[in-house]
């Protein structure tokens, strides 16, 4: 082979090698990221996960989260619907979480990071467990790092612990996994509220139009005056952004002799609420729990259609249906201030009588 021909071959070889180097491929950084995912198999099946369990110290099941036909539920709460946003954020964080630093493999030091086995009654971390058919290992989530961003974790089937590049938001409080929204009716929608106590005491506040600024207290005793406009208006705001503190099937509570709170809106929505207080005692003091259950319906307005039937917008009927699907069969423990606004008596809304 001539020197000239050899030179051309060498030049072509170098050019080909250069082209290979220019072709995009998996970089070293990308390879490392894949290799350091704490749960590398989760990303591919994150949308198919149907069961997750959160376990705390002493192997106590905080929340068993399961995908049902109507959405995610919490089994320990009688199958009440779960907070899907919280579950979604947890699965998303776990599917992307990366190890940024290896930590101890010595069980004697696990407690410092709160990654010891949760079978211990004093365990500081929480275990996240997936269904067996997912093939995913359980993960123990420990403390957040003090001097840097991240959180300590350990795979349940591994001795090695690690520091993640993010904080995984996982709660050891069962109620945090529940969808706590009960109902939301702004006072601007309300045209009438009635409160009836078992002893016959009754309160009615109403508006002629939803556009009116204030409610009028009905049946004011002769010689008495209302305390303030704000006091009279307050019950109409009782169902605005209402969330609960706890939830149980309503059959577990005694509903004999409840206070009855009824609310009407301008578009024909009718909400009926039953309220009861349960007195309990703890080690420090007597405490009350405040419970309610409710149903939604439609009421007849003064405006009738041509066939003589009450004219109610289809949207209102659908709204009542959605509310009932959410609340039927459940009793909700609610904040005291919300409870108090729904059990007002006539005397609560009036100025003290003159001597």
Secondary structure, DSSP 8 states (H G I E B T S, - for coil): --HHHHHHHHHHHHHHHHHHHHS----HHHHHHHHTBTTTTHHHHGGG--EEEEEEGGGEEEEEEEEETTEEEEGGGTTEEB-HHHHHHHHHHHHH-BEEEE----GGGHHHHT-S-TTSTT--SEEEEE-GGGT---EEEEEE-SSSS-EEEEETT-S-EEEESS-----S-GGGGB--EEE---GGGEEEEEEE-TTS-EEEEE-SSTT-SS-EE-S--TT--BS-HHHHHGGGGTTTTEEEEEEEEGGGS--TT-EEEEEEETTSEEEEEEEEEEEEE-SSSEEEEEEEEEEEEE---S-B-TTSSB---HHHHHHHHHHHHHHTTEEEEE-HHHHHHHS--GGGGB-----
